[in-house]
Amino acid sequence: MKKRLLAILMLVLCLCYTGSTFALAPDEETTDIEISPLSVLSVDCGLSNSGGSTYLAWANATSSVSETITVTVKLYRVVGSTLTLITSGSNTASGTSAYVSKSASLTAGSYRVVATASGSISSSASRTRNYTVN
């Protein structure tokens, strides 16, 4: 009986000393969790008369965070369901906005301006507007 009690006591003492080894600090390896800011990318476009038959197709992209933004503008002539590309241009800028414009001489008819933008952090955005030139 004394041997059994002594054995249990020795077992409890051993567990007390080894119990602290179960609570070791984690390894120095850290898992890098990349946190990216919430970003919103928006784009707008238009067709402005520069005088006479000269028009300016433009696109402007803005982001809620500083990033590299690529913005593209395309100007189409619309005849029925057929689109004919008149001119296009693109620009890449760092910061919170990017702007591009292209000039074209237009005759009377229907036109479509399509703007697209993509950012290095945020996703892409697009906008389409239809115009009638008299």
PECOR-V461663 format. One record per residue. N is the residue number from 1. NEAR is the number of other ideal C-beta (glycine too) atoms within 10 Angstrom. Layout:
n->N near->NEAR
n->N near->NEAR
This chain:
n->1 near->5
n->2 near->6
n->3 near->7
n->4 near->8
n->5 near->9
n->6 near->10
n->7 near->10
n->8 near->10
n->9 near->10
n->10 near->10
n->11 near->10
n->12 near->9
n->13 near->10
n->14 near->10
n->15 near->10
n->16 near->9
n->17 near->8
n->18 near->9
n->19 near->9
n->20 near->8
n->21 near->7
n->22 near->7
n->23 near->6
n->24 near->7
n->25 near->5
n->26 near->6
n->27 near->6
n->28 near->5
n->29 near->5
n->30 near->7
n->31 near->4
n->32 near->5
n->33 near->5
n->34 near->4
n->35 near->5
n->36 near->8
n->37 near->10
n->38 near->8
n->39 near->16
n->40 near->12
n->41 near->21
n->42 near->13
n->43 near->23
n->44 near->14
n->45 near->26
n->46 near->17
n->47 near->20
n->48 near->12
n->49 near->11
n->50 near->12
n->51 near->7
n->52 near->7
n->53 near->12
n->54 near->12
n->55 near->24
n->56 near->16
n->57 near->29
n->58 near->21
n->59 near->27
n->60 near->19
n->61 near->29
n->62 near->18
n->63 near->23
n->64 near->15
n->65 near->16
n->66 near->15
n->67 near->19
n->68 near->14
n->69 near->26
n->70 near->17
n->71 near->27
n->72 near->21
n->73 near->28
n->74 near->21
n->75 near->25
n->76 near->20
n->77 near->17
n->78 near->15
n->79 near->10
n->80 near->6
n->81 near->5
n->82 near->8
n->83 near->14
n->84 near->10
n->85 near->10
n->86 near->18
n->87 near->15
n->88 near->14
n->89 near->16
n->90 near->15
n->91 near->15
n->92 near->13
n->93 near->15
n->94 near->10
n->95 near->12
n->96 near->16
n->97 near->13
n->98 near->24
n->99 near->14
n->100 near->22
n->101 near->16
n->102 near->18
n->103 near->14
n->104 near->16
n->105 near->11
n->106 near->18
n->107 near->7
n->108 near->8
n->109 near->12
n->110 near->13
n->111 near->21
n->112 near->18
n->113 near->22
n->114 near->20
n->115 near->23
n->116 near->19
n->117 near->29
n->118 near->19
n->119 near->23
n->120 near->14
n->121 near->16
n->122 near->21
n->123 near->10
n->124 near->12
n->125 near->20
n->126 near->13
n->127 near->18
n->128 near->12
n->129 near->14
n->130 near->11
n->131 near->17
n->132 near->10
n->133 near->14
n->134 near->4
